[in-house]
Amino acid sequence: MGGRTAVVGDDVFAMPGWAEPVPVLRVERPLPLVIDLDGAGLSPAFVAEAAIRALRGGPSGVLSLLSVALPGRGSFDHAFDRSGAVDPGPGLFDARMLAAATRADAEGREVLILTSAFPALARRLCATTAWADDVIVAPRGDDIAELARLAAVRTRCPGGFVAFSGADEGALWVRAAGRQAAEPGLVDAVAPPVRSRLRVWVKAARLHQWTKNLLVFLPLVLAGRAFDASAWLMAAMGFLAFGLVASATYLLNDLHDLDHDRAHRSKRHRPLASGALSIPAALVGIVSGLGLGLGLAAASGPASLAILSVYLAATLAYTFRIKRVALLDAVTLAGLFTSRLVAGVVFCGVAGSAWLFVLSMFLFTSLALAKRYGEIRHLAPSGAIPGRGYVAEDGPVVLAFGTATAAAAVLMVSLYIVEAATRQAFYVNPEFLWLAPVAVFVWLGRIWLLCGRGALNDDPVEFAITDGPSLALGLAVLTGFCLACMRF
């Protein structure tokens, strides 16, 4: 048989038994993706997050931040070089850049990091992430900086490249990207969907938690002023004031707990933790909420401002310290709920009930412990809740205290009916009030059964307003009180 030849590259090889050259089939690799770390890679929230972490660390943290920030970007890069592994999350890197890099890696593209200011950070990215392959360090310069960056990229990618389009579209190196126009969907197709800003703010402010503020209306109903329009107006002001201040403190809490929330199984989806809401926008929301809420309270009178100020102080104490103290955190949360009842008394100018306040403390302590018990159930045998004072071994103790306070809440409802409600003239048919302890018992029992099964949502309040049986039991309590007040 005659000899054949094979072509590899530009060379032709004779192969036994082959008669003519056979070209070798080439598989073309996608062009590499080049990301400008200096321009588009870092998240705009990077500096703000660094400042928040420094403030959380006290005076030493602030001094450490200043020592890094004042000398400029070079000092930041040295800090990255000393910091160990890099977390490629929304706090440090731009979300669109991460999406583009991840997709490029999945397509088999080489992902190259172009930088002049952060070579140490770029090298650490290559060492600690799956999608970063190599670094292009462009020389620093002023007048010829763009030419130098283009030369560095072309030297590393002689066959062409694709530029990350989130960078400055006018940059010389971006305009020189090979086949960039033919592949416009690389970034756009993987960019996170743009959600309604209103929806983001609703979630960040946790407007569903405003249902807690309905407690402000309860004292005026129990005091027999359910048909007093002026009392309802004052209660509505209290409801709005508490809601605005509470939303501001939720944002402040999320800023304080950014790192812990990102590591949490469900809290990582919160707007700040996920990057859907920027830190500067959150700061504006905090200032606005506090200013409007305290202003409404001041317009209602000194006593109203005082109770809201106490609530704010207790909330800040909880955020910065008490939340990390086991059991005390649950009692504090119950106190914050009870403060809404006290606010209803103050805003509406009605008489308070000691029975109501004690019931509130037992009820909401039980719900707070239910939330903690649910979190403990998801821990490893030797784990701990991030940012909290609980470990896996605390489960039986939390369960015992939680069910005990639930039973005490049912007892308080019963004692209120026996000792106080039957003596109130506006309860014409007090026997209907016995629907309340039955409904409270069934509801709290359901909460703890679901906790034991690991089926309870992280937040019992959010669960209650979306759970059909819970809403039905709440309606039963309301019906009982209405029937108790009606003349037949």
MIVEXPA-860695 format. One line per 4 residues: number of its first residue (from 1); for each residue x, y, z of C-alpha. Coordinates in Angstrom, 1 decimal, m for minus. Example, Ala and Ser with C-alpha at 12.3 -4.5 7.8 and 13.67 -1.06 7.14 Angstrom:
REM MIVEXPA-860695
1 = 12.3,m4.5,7.8 | 13.7,m1.1,7.1
This chain:
REM MIVEXPA-860695
1 = 0.0,0.0,0.0 | 1.2,3.5,m0.7 | 2.3,5.8,2.1 | 0.0,8.5,3.4
5 = 0.8,11.8,5.1 | m0.8,13.6,8.0 | m0.8,17.3,8.5 | m0.3,18.7,12.1
9 = m0.2,22.4,12.1 | 1.8,23.4,9.1 | 3.8,20.2,8.9 | 3.1,17.1,6.8
13 = 3.9,13.7,8.1 | 4.1,10.5,6.0 | 2.0,7.7,7.6 | 2.3,4.0,6.6
17 = m0.6,2.8,4.5 | m1.9,6.4,3.7 | m1.8,7.7,0.2 | m2.6,11.4,0.6
21 = m2.3,14.1,3.2 | m5.1,14.1,5.7 | m5.6,17.4,7.6 | m5.9,17.1,11.3
25 = m9.3,18.5,12.6 | m8.8,21.5,14.8 | m11.2,22.4,17.7 | m11.3,26.1,18.1
29 = m11.3,27.3,21.8 | m13.5,30.3,22.7 | m11.7,33.5,23.1 | m10.6,34.4,26.6
33 = m12.6,36.8,28.7 | m10.6,39.7,30.1 | m12.0,41.5,33.2 | m10.7,44.8,34.3
37 = m10.5,44.4,38.1 | m9.6,48.1,38.6 | m12.6,49.5,36.7 | m15.5,47.0,36.8
41 = m14.5,44.1,39.0 | m14.8,45.6,42.5 | m18.2,46.2,43.9 | m19.2,49.9,44.6
45 = m20.0,48.7,48.1 | m16.5,47.6,48.8 | m15.3,50.7,50.6 | m18.6,51.1,52.5
49 = m18.3,47.5,53.7 | m14.8,48.0,54.8 | m15.9,51.1,56.8 | m18.7,49.2,58.5
53 = m16.4,46.3,59.5 | m14.0,48.8,60.9 | m16.7,50.5,63.0 | m17.8,47.1,64.2
57 = m14.3,46.5,65.4 | m14.2,49.6,67.6 | m11.4,52.1,67.8 | m8.8,49.6,66.8
61 = m10.8,48.7,63.7 | m11.1,52.3,62.7 | m7.3,52.9,63.1 | m6.7,49.7,61.0
65 = m8.9,51.0,58.2 | m7.3,54.4,58.2 | m3.8,52.9,58.1 | m4.8,51.0,55.0
69 = m7.0,53.6,53.3 | m4.9,56.8,53.7 | m1.9,55.6,51.7 | m4.1,54.6,48.7
73 = m4.9,51.5,46.6 | m1.5,50.0,47.1 | m2.1,49.6,50.8 | m5.4,47.9,50.1
77 = m3.7,45.5,47.8 | m1.1,44.6,50.5 | m3.9,44.1,53.0 | m5.5,41.6,50.5
81 = m2.1,39.9,50.2 | m2.1,39.3,54.0 | m5.7,38.4,54.4 | m5.8,34.8,53.3
85 = m8.7,33.5,51.2 | m10.8,35.9,49.3 | m14.6,35.6,49.5 | m15.9,36.3,45.9
89 = m19.3,37.6,47.1 | m21.4,40.6,46.5 | m19.6,42.6,49.2 | m16.3,42.6,47.3
93 = m16.9,42.0,43.6 | m19.4,43.3,41.1 | m22.3,40.8,40.7 | m22.4,41.1,36.9
97 = m18.7,40.5,36.7 | m19.1,37.3,38.8 | m21.9,36.1,36.6 | m19.9,36.7,33.4
101 = m16.8,35.0,34.8 | m18.8,32.0,36.0 | m20.5,31.5,32.7 | m17.2,32.0,30.8
105 = m15.6,29.3,32.9 | m18.5,27.0,32.2 | m18.1,27.6,28.4 | m14.4,26.6,28.6
109 = m13.1,30.2,28.2 | m10.0,31.3,30.0 | m10.8,34.1,32.4 | m8.0,36.7,32.8
113 = m7.9,39.4,35.4 | m6.5,42.7,34.1 | m5.2,45.0,36.8 | m2.7,47.7,37.6
117 = m3.6,48.5,41.2 | m4.5,45.1,42.7 | m2.0,42.4,41.5 | m2.0,40.7,44.9
121 = m5.7,40.5,45.0 | m5.9,39.2,41.4 | m3.3,36.5,42.2 | m5.2,35.4,45.3
125 = m8.3,35.2,43.2 | m6.6,32.8,40.8 | m5.5,30.7,43.8 | m8.8,30.5,45.7
129 = m11.5,30.6,43.0 | m12.4,28.2,40.2 | m13.1,30.7,37.5 | m10.0,33.0,37.6
133 = m7.2,31.5,35.5 | m4.5,34.0,35.1 | m3.4,37.7,35.8 | m2.4,40.4,33.4
137 = m0.5,43.1,35.3 | m0.5,46.3,33.3 | 2.1,48.9,34.1 | 1.0,52.0,35.9
141 = 1.1,55.3,34.0 | m0.7,58.5,33.3 | m0.6,59.7,29.7 | 0.2,56.2,28.2
145 = m1.8,54.1,30.7 | m4.4,53.0,28.2 | m1.8,52.1,25.6 | 0.1,50.1,28.2
149 = m3.0,48.2,29.2 | m3.8,47.4,25.6 | m0.3,46.3,24.9 | m0.3,44.0,28.0
153 = m3.6,42.4,27.0 | m2.6,41.9,23.3 | 0.7,40.3,24.4 | m1.2,37.8,26.6
157 = m4.0,37.3,24.1 | m2.5,37.5,20.6 | m5.4,35.6,19.0 | m8.0,38.1,20.3
161 = m10.1,38.4,23.5 | m13.6,39.2,24.8 | m13.8,42.2,27.1 | m16.2,42.4,30.1
165 = m18.7,44.9,28.9 | m19.4,46.2,32.4 | m16.1,48.1,32.1 | m15.8,51.6,30.6
169 = m17.0,51.1,27.1 | m14.8,54.0,25.9 | m11.6,52.3,27.2 | m9.0,51.7,24.5
173 = m8.5,48.0,25.5 | m12.2,47.3,25.5 | m12.7,48.9,22.0 | m9.8,46.7,20.7
177 = m11.5,43.4,21.9 | m11.6,40.8,19.2 | m15.0,39.5,18.2 | m16.6,41.4,21.1
181 = m19.5,42.5,18.9 | m20.2,39.0,17.8 | m20.7,37.8,21.4 | m22.8,40.5,23.1
185 = m24.8,38.1,25.2 | m21.9,36.8,27.3 | m22.5,39.3,30.1 | m26.1,40.4,29.5
189 = m27.5,36.9,29.5 | m26.1,36.1,32.9 | m26.6,39.4,34.6 | m28.9,39.2,37.6
193 = m32.4,40.2,36.7 | m33.2,43.8,37.5 | m35.8,43.7,40.2 | m38.3,46.4,41.0
197 = m36.6,48.9,43.3 | m39.9,49.1,45.2 | m39.9,45.3,45.8 | m36.3,45.5,47.0
201 = m37.2,48.2,49.5 | m40.3,46.4,50.7 | m38.2,43.4,51.4 | m35.4,45.3,53.0
205 = m37.7,47.3,55.3 | m39.5,44.0,56.1 | m43.0,45.6,55.8 | m44.5,42.2,56.6
209 = m43.0,42.7,60.1 | m45.3,45.8,60.5 | m48.0,43.3,61.5 | m46.3,43.3,64.9
213 = m47.2,47.0,65.2 | m50.9,46.0,65.2 | m50.4,45.4,68.9 | m50.6,49.2,69.3
217 = m54.3,49.0,68.6 | m55.0,46.2,71.1 | m55.1,48.4,74.3 | m57.8,50.7,73.0
221 = m60.0,47.7,72.0 | m59.5,46.0,75.4 | m60.2,49.4,77.1 | m63.6,49.5,75.5
225 = m62.8,52.4,73.1 | m63.2,50.4,69.9 | m65.6,53.0,68.5 | m63.6,56.1,69.4
229 = m62.3,57.7,66.2 | m59.8,60.0,67.9 | m58.2,57.0,69.7 | m57.9,55.1,66.4
233 = m56.2,58.1,64.8 | m53.6,58.3,67.6 | m53.1,54.6,67.5 | m52.5,54.9,63.7
237 = m49.8,57.5,64.3 | m48.2,55.1,66.8 | m48.4,52.2,64.3 | m46.7,54.3,61.6
241 = m44.0,55.7,63.9 | m43.1,52.2,65.2 | m43.1,50.9,61.7 | m40.7,53.5,60.4
245 = m38.3,53.2,63.3 | m38.5,49.4,63.2 | m37.7,49.3,59.5 | m34.7,51.6,60.1
249 = m33.4,49.3,62.8 | m33.9,46.2,60.5 | m31.7,47.9,57.9 | m29.1,48.8,60.6
253 = m29.2,45.2,61.9 | m28.6,43.8,58.4 | m25.7,46.2,57.9 | m24.2,44.9,61.2
257 = m24.8,41.3,60.3 | m23.7,41.3,56.7 | m21.1,38.6,57.0 | m23.3,36.3,59.2
261 = m26.3,36.7,56.9 | m24.3,35.7,53.9 | m23.4,32.5,55.6 | m27.0,31.8,56.7
265 = m29.1,29.3,54.8 | m32.0,31.8,54.2 | m30.8,35.2,55.3 | m28.3,35.3,52.5
269 = m31.2,36.3,50.2 | m31.9,39.5,52.1 | m31.4,42.6,49.9 | m28.2,43.8,51.6
273 = m26.6,40.4,52.0 | m27.4,39.5,48.3 | m26.2,42.9,47.0 | m29.7,43.9,45.7
277 = m29.6,47.0,47.9 | m26.5,49.1,48.2 | m25.0,50.2,51.5 | m25.3,54.0,50.8
281 = m29.0,53.5,49.9 | m29.5,51.6,53.2 | m27.9,54.4,55.2 | m30.3,56.9,53.6
285 = m33.2,54.6,54.5 | m32.0,54.3,58.1 | m31.7,58.1,58.6 | m35.1,58.7,56.9
289 = m36.9,56.1,58.9 | m35.5,57.2,62.2 | m36.2,60.9,61.5 | m39.8,60.4,60.3
293 = m40.7,57.9,63.0 | m39.3,60.0,65.9 | m40.9,63.1,64.4 | m44.4,61.5,64.4
297 = m43.9,60.4,68.0 | m42.8,63.9,69.1 | m45.9,65.3,67.4 | m48.0,62.9,69.5
301 = m46.5,64.1,72.8 | m43.5,63.8,75.1 | m44.7,60.4,76.5 | m45.0,59.0,73.0
305 = m41.5,60.1,72.1 | m40.2,58.7,75.3 | m41.6,55.2,74.7 | m40.4,55.1,71.1
309 = m36.9,56.3,72.2 | m36.8,53.5,74.8 | m37.8,51.0,72.1 | m35.0,52.4,69.8
313 = m32.4,52.2,72.6 | m33.4,48.6,73.4 | m33.3,47.6,69.7 | m29.8,49.0,69.3
317 = m28.7,47.2,72.5 | m30.1,44.0,71.0 | m28.4,44.5,67.7 | m25.0,45.3,69.0
321 = m24.8,43.1,72.0 | m27.8,41.3,73.5 | m28.5,39.1,70.4 | m25.3,37.2,71.2
325 = m26.5,36.3,74.8 | m28.5,33.1,74.9 | m32.0,33.3,76.4 | m31.6,37.0,77.2
329 = m32.0,37.7,73.5 | m35.5,36.0,73.5 | m36.6,37.9,76.6 | m35.4,41.2,75.0
333 = m37.4,40.4,71.8 | m40.5,39.8,74.0 | m39.9,43.1,75.7 | m39.8,44.9,72.3
337 = m43.1,43.4,71.5 | m44.6,44.4,74.8 | m43.3,47.9,74.3 | m45.8,48.2,71.4
341 = m48.6,47.5,73.8 | m47.3,50.1,76.2 | m47.1,52.5,73.2 | m50.8,51.8,72.5
345 = m51.6,52.8,76.0 | m49.5,56.0,75.8 | m50.5,57.1,72.3 | m54.3,56.5,72.9
349 = m54.4,57.7,76.5 | m56.1,54.5,77.8 | m55.6,52.5,81.0 | m53.0,49.7,80.8
353 = m53.5,46.1,81.9 | m50.9,44.2,83.8 | m52.5,41.0,82.6 | m51.9,42.0,79.0
357 = m48.3,42.9,79.5 | m47.4,39.7,81.4 | m49.2,37.7,78.7 | m47.2,39.4,76.0
361 = m43.9,38.6,77.7 | m44.7,34.9,77.9 | m46.2,34.6,74.5 | m43.4,36.4,72.6
365 = m40.6,34.8,74.6 | m42.0,31.5,73.5 | m42.1,32.6,69.8 | m38.6,34.0,70.0
369 = m37.3,30.7,71.4 | m39.2,28.8,68.7 | m37.2,30.8,66.1 | m34.0,29.9,67.9
373 = m34.9,26.3,68.2 | m35.6,26.1,64.5 | m32.2,27.5,63.8 | m30.5,25.1,66.2
377 = m32.2,22.1,64.5 | m30.3,23.0,61.3 | m26.9,23.0,62.9 | m24.3,20.3,62.8
381 = m24.0,18.3,66.0 | m21.1,20.6,67.2 | m22.1,23.7,65.4 | m23.2,27.2,66.5
385 = m25.6,29.8,65.1 | m23.5,32.5,63.5 | m23.7,35.8,65.4 | m25.8,34.2,68.2
389 = m25.0,32.7,71.6 | m26.5,29.2,70.9 | m24.8,25.9,70.1 | m26.3,22.6,69.0
393 = m26.3,21.2,72.6 | m28.7,24.0,73.7 | m31.6,22.5,71.8 | m33.2,20.6,74.7
397 = m33.0,23.7,77.1 | m34.5,26.0,74.5 | m37.3,23.5,73.8 | m38.0,23.2,77.5
401 = m38.2,27.0,78.1 | m40.1,27.6,74.9 | m42.9,25.1,75.7 | m43.0,26.3,79.3
405 = m43.5,29.9,78.3 | m46.2,28.8,75.8 | m48.1,27.1,78.6 | m47.7,30.2,80.8
409 = m49.2,32.3,78.0 | m52.3,30.1,77.8 | m52.6,30.3,81.6 | m52.4,34.2,81.5
413 = m55.2,34.4,79.0 | m57.4,32.2,81.2 | m56.6,34.2,84.4 | m57.3,37.4,82.5
417 = m60.8,36.2,81.7 | m61.5,35.0,85.2 | m59.9,37.9,87.2 | m60.4,40.9,84.9
421 = m62.6,40.5,81.9 | m65.7,39.4,83.8 | m65.5,42.6,85.8 | m65.4,44.9,82.7
425 = m68.8,46.4,82.0 | m68.3,46.4,78.2 | m68.1,42.6,78.0 | m71.8,41.8,77.9
429 = m71.3,38.1,77.1 | m67.8,37.3,78.6 | m68.3,33.5,78.1 | m67.4,34.0,74.4
433 = m63.9,35.1,75.6 | m63.1,31.4,76.3 | m62.4,31.0,72.6 | m59.2,32.9,73.2
437 = m57.3,30.5,75.5 | m58.4,27.5,73.3 | m57.2,29.2,70.1 | m53.9,30.3,71.7
441 = m53.2,26.8,73.0 | m53.9,25.2,69.6 | m51.8,27.8,67.8 | m48.7,27.7,70.1
445 = m49.0,23.9,70.1 | m48.9,23.9,66.3 | m45.9,26.3,66.3 | m43.9,23.9,68.6
449 = m45.0,20.8,66.7 | m43.7,22.3,63.5 | m40.5,23.3,65.2 | m40.0,19.8,66.4
453 = m40.4,18.5,62.8 | m38.1,21.2,61.4 | m40.9,22.5,59.3 | m41.3,26.0,60.7
457 = m40.3,29.1,58.8 | m37.4,31.1,60.3 | m39.7,33.8,61.5 | m42.9,32.7,63.4
461 = m44.5,36.1,62.7 | m44.1,35.8,58.9 | m45.3,32.2,59.2 | m48.4,33.3,61.1
465 = m49.6,35.8,58.5 | m49.2,33.3,55.6 | m50.4,30.2,57.3 | m54.1,29.3,56.9
469 = m54.7,27.6,60.2 | m53.0,30.4,62.1 | m55.2,33.0,60.4 | m58.3,31.0,61.2
473 = m57.3,30.7,64.9 | m56.7,34.5,64.9 | m60.1,35.1,63.4 | m61.6,32.8,66.1
477 = m60.1,35.0,68.9 | m61.4,38.2,67.2 | m64.8,36.7,66.8 | m64.9,35.7,70.5
481 = m64.1,39.3,71.6 | m66.7,40.7,69.2 | m69.4,38.4,70.5 | m68.4,39.2,74.1
485 = m69.1,42.9,73.4 | m72.4,42.5,71.5 | m75.9,42.7,72.9 | m78.2,40.0,71.5
